[in-house]
Amino acid sequence: MSVTVAIVGRPNVGKSTLFNRLVGKRIALVDDTPGVTRDRREADGRIADLHFKVLDTAGYEDVRDGSLEDRMRQQTETAIRDADVILFMIDARAGVTPLDQRFAQVLRKAGKDVHLVANKAEGRAANDGLLEAYNLGFGEPIALSAEHGLGMSDLHSIVSQAIDRAAEAQTARMPSLDQMPEVDVDLPPDDGTEEDAPKRRWDPNRHLNVAIIGRPNSGKSTLVNRLVGEERVLTGPEAGITRDSILVPWEWNGRVINLVDTAGIRRKSRVNEKLEVMAVGDSLRSIQYAEVVVLLLDATIPFEKQDLQLADLVEREGRAMVIALNKWDLIEDKGKALVDLREACERLLPQLRGVPLVTLSGLHGRHIDKLMAAIFTIEEAWNSHYSTARLNRWLGDMTETHPPPAVSGRRLKLRYMTQAKTRPPSFIIFASRPDAVPASYQRYLVNGMREALDLPGTPIRLWIRGGDNPYSTEGVRKLH
């Protein structure tokens, strides 16, 4: 039985530090600057033998004017409603502030299981704050140091009791055997045969990790909210609202998708502030974590230099990619614009020839089905595996149509081909002189593979090795 634990409190009391400790790794950005966390973040937490869901929240500010701070407050209140246990954190060194007192009133009205946590309690400087904490009306505060791991045994006891209560409540709701209705079941005749199990295109037990990246204010968070059907992450006219990469589990047609909303990535020369440097680094790590990356472009100003650099980065990381043109509802001549954009994509991104290009409106939810179809299609290509026989037939056709050029009067021989791995598709060709293969012939092979094997827009890795023996390690050369 699992429970949900939310960590709440005013800004800069150490909520994200405790969140990272409970999760067991550094997920949330941590800095001395107040207000680093803006969205609520969810992850699996653990204390010794206990497993539970933990929510990190933005610093609570009592603002109700429609501003960014107001929207952050609403995210925190949503986490409070979703939680079974609330850890109300204050800064023991700073003592109880007026904002702590106002937040305590909000929590008392919530009717939740609230526990007061006095963080930064190591050392004598925290003694006065621990005494003041009694005035908040939540009993004895838990003296904690999220940074040093002090007080975790008290949190273990709190979570353990919550799990026990949840298990007892679930047992109480279950009907007894006497209350269960009798059901007649018609069993098929046993003729020694078994019906074919339904074939699934996707394994419903395997999650698909999808990261949404792009320049600031391209609409990433709006798209995530539209996909999941709720205001899960903060949005607004301000550029750079998202700082942390927020993972949002979601289901589409029976398939579990781990959506990752990321901070907008500007050109490196424009990134000066420490927090933005941390946020951009978090976004780049999300690309490595993902299987499919959605590069979201603003359709009104597409294919800026930064867009092309991000696309190239995704290709170099070997991730499957879909290019989504957001704000398509703002385009007037859609037919002409789409033709021009497809031409520009092929010209500017030759290393990803055929990459899926989807037009959509995250604000109005248009063409979401086309986006998901493109994601699944590119994932299937990214996971493709081909038999050695098929690859060698293809290689024979390619070399017959366009033989490798002679270098220094000696003809090149491509003898044998096999697939080394998937994700992305990676291939090895055994040849007589691997170092002599011209770059033009490399492109010929890769482009031909995209067409013949139906791998449009998929990163392809191709190596050539020397020697007649397929298992020879002589002269390895990477082509692409």
Buried (B, 14 or more C-beta within 10 A) or exposed (E): BBBBBBBBBBBBBBBBBBBBBBBEEEBBBBBEEEBBBBBBBBBEBBBEEBBBBBBBBBBBBBEEEEEBBEBBBBBBBBBBEEBBBBBBBBBBBBBBBEBBEEBBEBBEEBEBBBBBBBBBBBEEEBEBBBBBBEEBEBEEBBBBBBBEEBBBEBBBEBBBEBBEBBEEEEEEEEEEEEEEEEEEEEEEEEEEEEEEEEEEEBEEEEBBBBBBBBBBBBBBBBBBBBBBEEBBBBBEEEEBBBBBBBBBEBEBEEBBBBBBBBBBBBEEEEBEEEBBEBBBBBBBBBBEBBBBBBBBBBBEEBBEEBBBEBBBBBBEBBBBBBBBBBBBBEBEEEEEBBEEBEEEBBEBBEBBBBBBBBBBBBBEBBBBEBBBBBBBBBBBBBBBEBEEEEBBEBBEEBBEEEEBEEEEEEEBEBBBBBBEEEBBBBBBBBBBBBEBBEEEBBBBBBBBBBEBBEBBBBBBBBBBBBBEEEEEEEEEBEBB
